[in-house]
């Protein structure tokens, strides 16, 4: 994972990086608006995927600061595809069979300051998978994919309103394909 700054003249340079962790594969990086912090999924063969949170502001840029999320990774289940919202301090992510969830792929929301999961009533279904979350800039809207098929589709995009704790209809958004 690298942080790359693009200058107004079109040139750019690497200004921060997360050093590879042995056989770890890092993916799905999301950065704060100022690029100072970010979250990504780290995957190691034979080890459960975890969500990592980093501070890229170290002056020498040769060493980065992992920010511990103690309660975030206390699970033996896979966690992937984080979406980070620095304004609200929330990380949305997908998790497989996490204790206390529906027992399938679910989208979960984590509050960094409180170091706990946020309740999201009516978001996840016990019969279908919810994955690939994306948070809006204000942190209220949560878009995600689901295999809960509608009349003519395979995989759809859904929209969740956190203020009202409900799914919002999106007529015309999805197609007969994935």
ChimeraX attribute file (.defattr): number of C-alpha atoms within 10 A of each C-alpha:
attribute: neighborCount
match mode: 1-to-1
recipient: residues
	/A:1	14
	/A:2	12
	/A:3	18
	/A:4	13
	/A:5	14
	/A:6	12
	/A:7	9
	/A:8	7
	/A:9	6
	/A:10	7
	/A:11	8
	/A:12	11
	/A:13	10
	/A:14	11
	/A:15	16
	/A:16	23
	/A:17	17
	/A:18	18
	/A:19	13
	/A:20	11
	/A:21	11
	/A:22	7
	/A:23	10
	/A:24	15
	/A:25	14
	/A:26	20
	/A:27	16
	/A:28	15
	/A:29	19
	/A:30	21
	/A:31	20
	/A:32	15
	/A:33	13
	/A:34	8
	/A:35	16
	/A:36	15
	/A:37	20
	/A:38	25
	/A:39	24
	/A:40	23
	/A:41	23
	/A:42	23
	/A:43	20
	/A:44	14
	/A:45	9
	/A:46	6
	/A:47	12
	/A:48	15
	/A:49	22
	/A:50	24
	/A:51	23
	/A:52	20
	/A:53	23
	/A:54	18
	/A:55	20
	/A:56	23
	/A:57	15
	/A:58	12
	/A:59	10
	/A:60	9
	/A:61	14
	/A:62	12
	/A:63	15
	/A:64	17
	/A:65	14
	/A:66	15
	/A:67	13
	/A:68	13
	/A:69	17
	/A:70	10
	/A:71	13
	/A:72	18
	/A:73	16
	/A:74	10
	/A:75	15
	/A:76	14
	/A:77	15
	/A:78	19
	/A:79	26
	/A:80	25
	/A:81	25
	/A:82	32
	/A:83	26
	/A:84	31
	/A:85	23
	/A:86	21
	/A:87	11
	/A:88	14
	/A:89	14
	/A:90	22
	/A:91	28
	/A:92	27
	/A:93	26
	/A:94	25
	/A:95	26
	/A:96	20
	/A:97	17
	/A:98	19
	/A:99	11
	/A:100	6
	/A:101	16
	/A:102	16
	/A:103	16
	/A:104	18
	/A:105	24
	/A:106	27
	/A:107	30
	/A:108	23
	/A:109	22
	/A:110	21
	/A:111	17
	/A:112	20
	/A:113	10
	/A:114	11
	/A:115	14
	/A:116	14
	/A:117	16
	/A:118	14
	/A:119	12
	/A:120	17
	/A:121	12
	/A:122	11
	/A:123	20
	/A:124	20
	/A:125	17
	/A:126	12
	/A:127	12
	/A:128	16
	/A:129	21
	/A:130	29
	/A:131	24
	/A:132	20
	/A:133	25
	/A:134	23
	/A:135	22
	/A:136	12
	/A:137	14
	/A:138	10
	/A:139	20
	/A:140	14
	/A:141	17
	/A:142	21
	/A:143	20
	/A:144	22
	/A:145	18
	/A:146	21
	/A:147	16
	/A:148	17
	/A:149	13
	/A:150	12
	/A:151	7
	/A:152	10
	/A:153	14
	/A:154	15
	/A:155	19
	/A:156	19
	/A:157	19
	/A:158	20
	/A:159	19
	/A:160	21
	/A:161	16
	/A:162	17
	/A:163	10
	/A:164	11
	/A:165	14
	/A:166	14
	/A:167	18
	/A:168	13
	/A:169	10
	/A:170	10
	/A:171	6
	/A:172	6
	/A:173	9
	/A:174	16
	/A:175	13
	/A:176	12
	/A:177	9
	/A:178	13
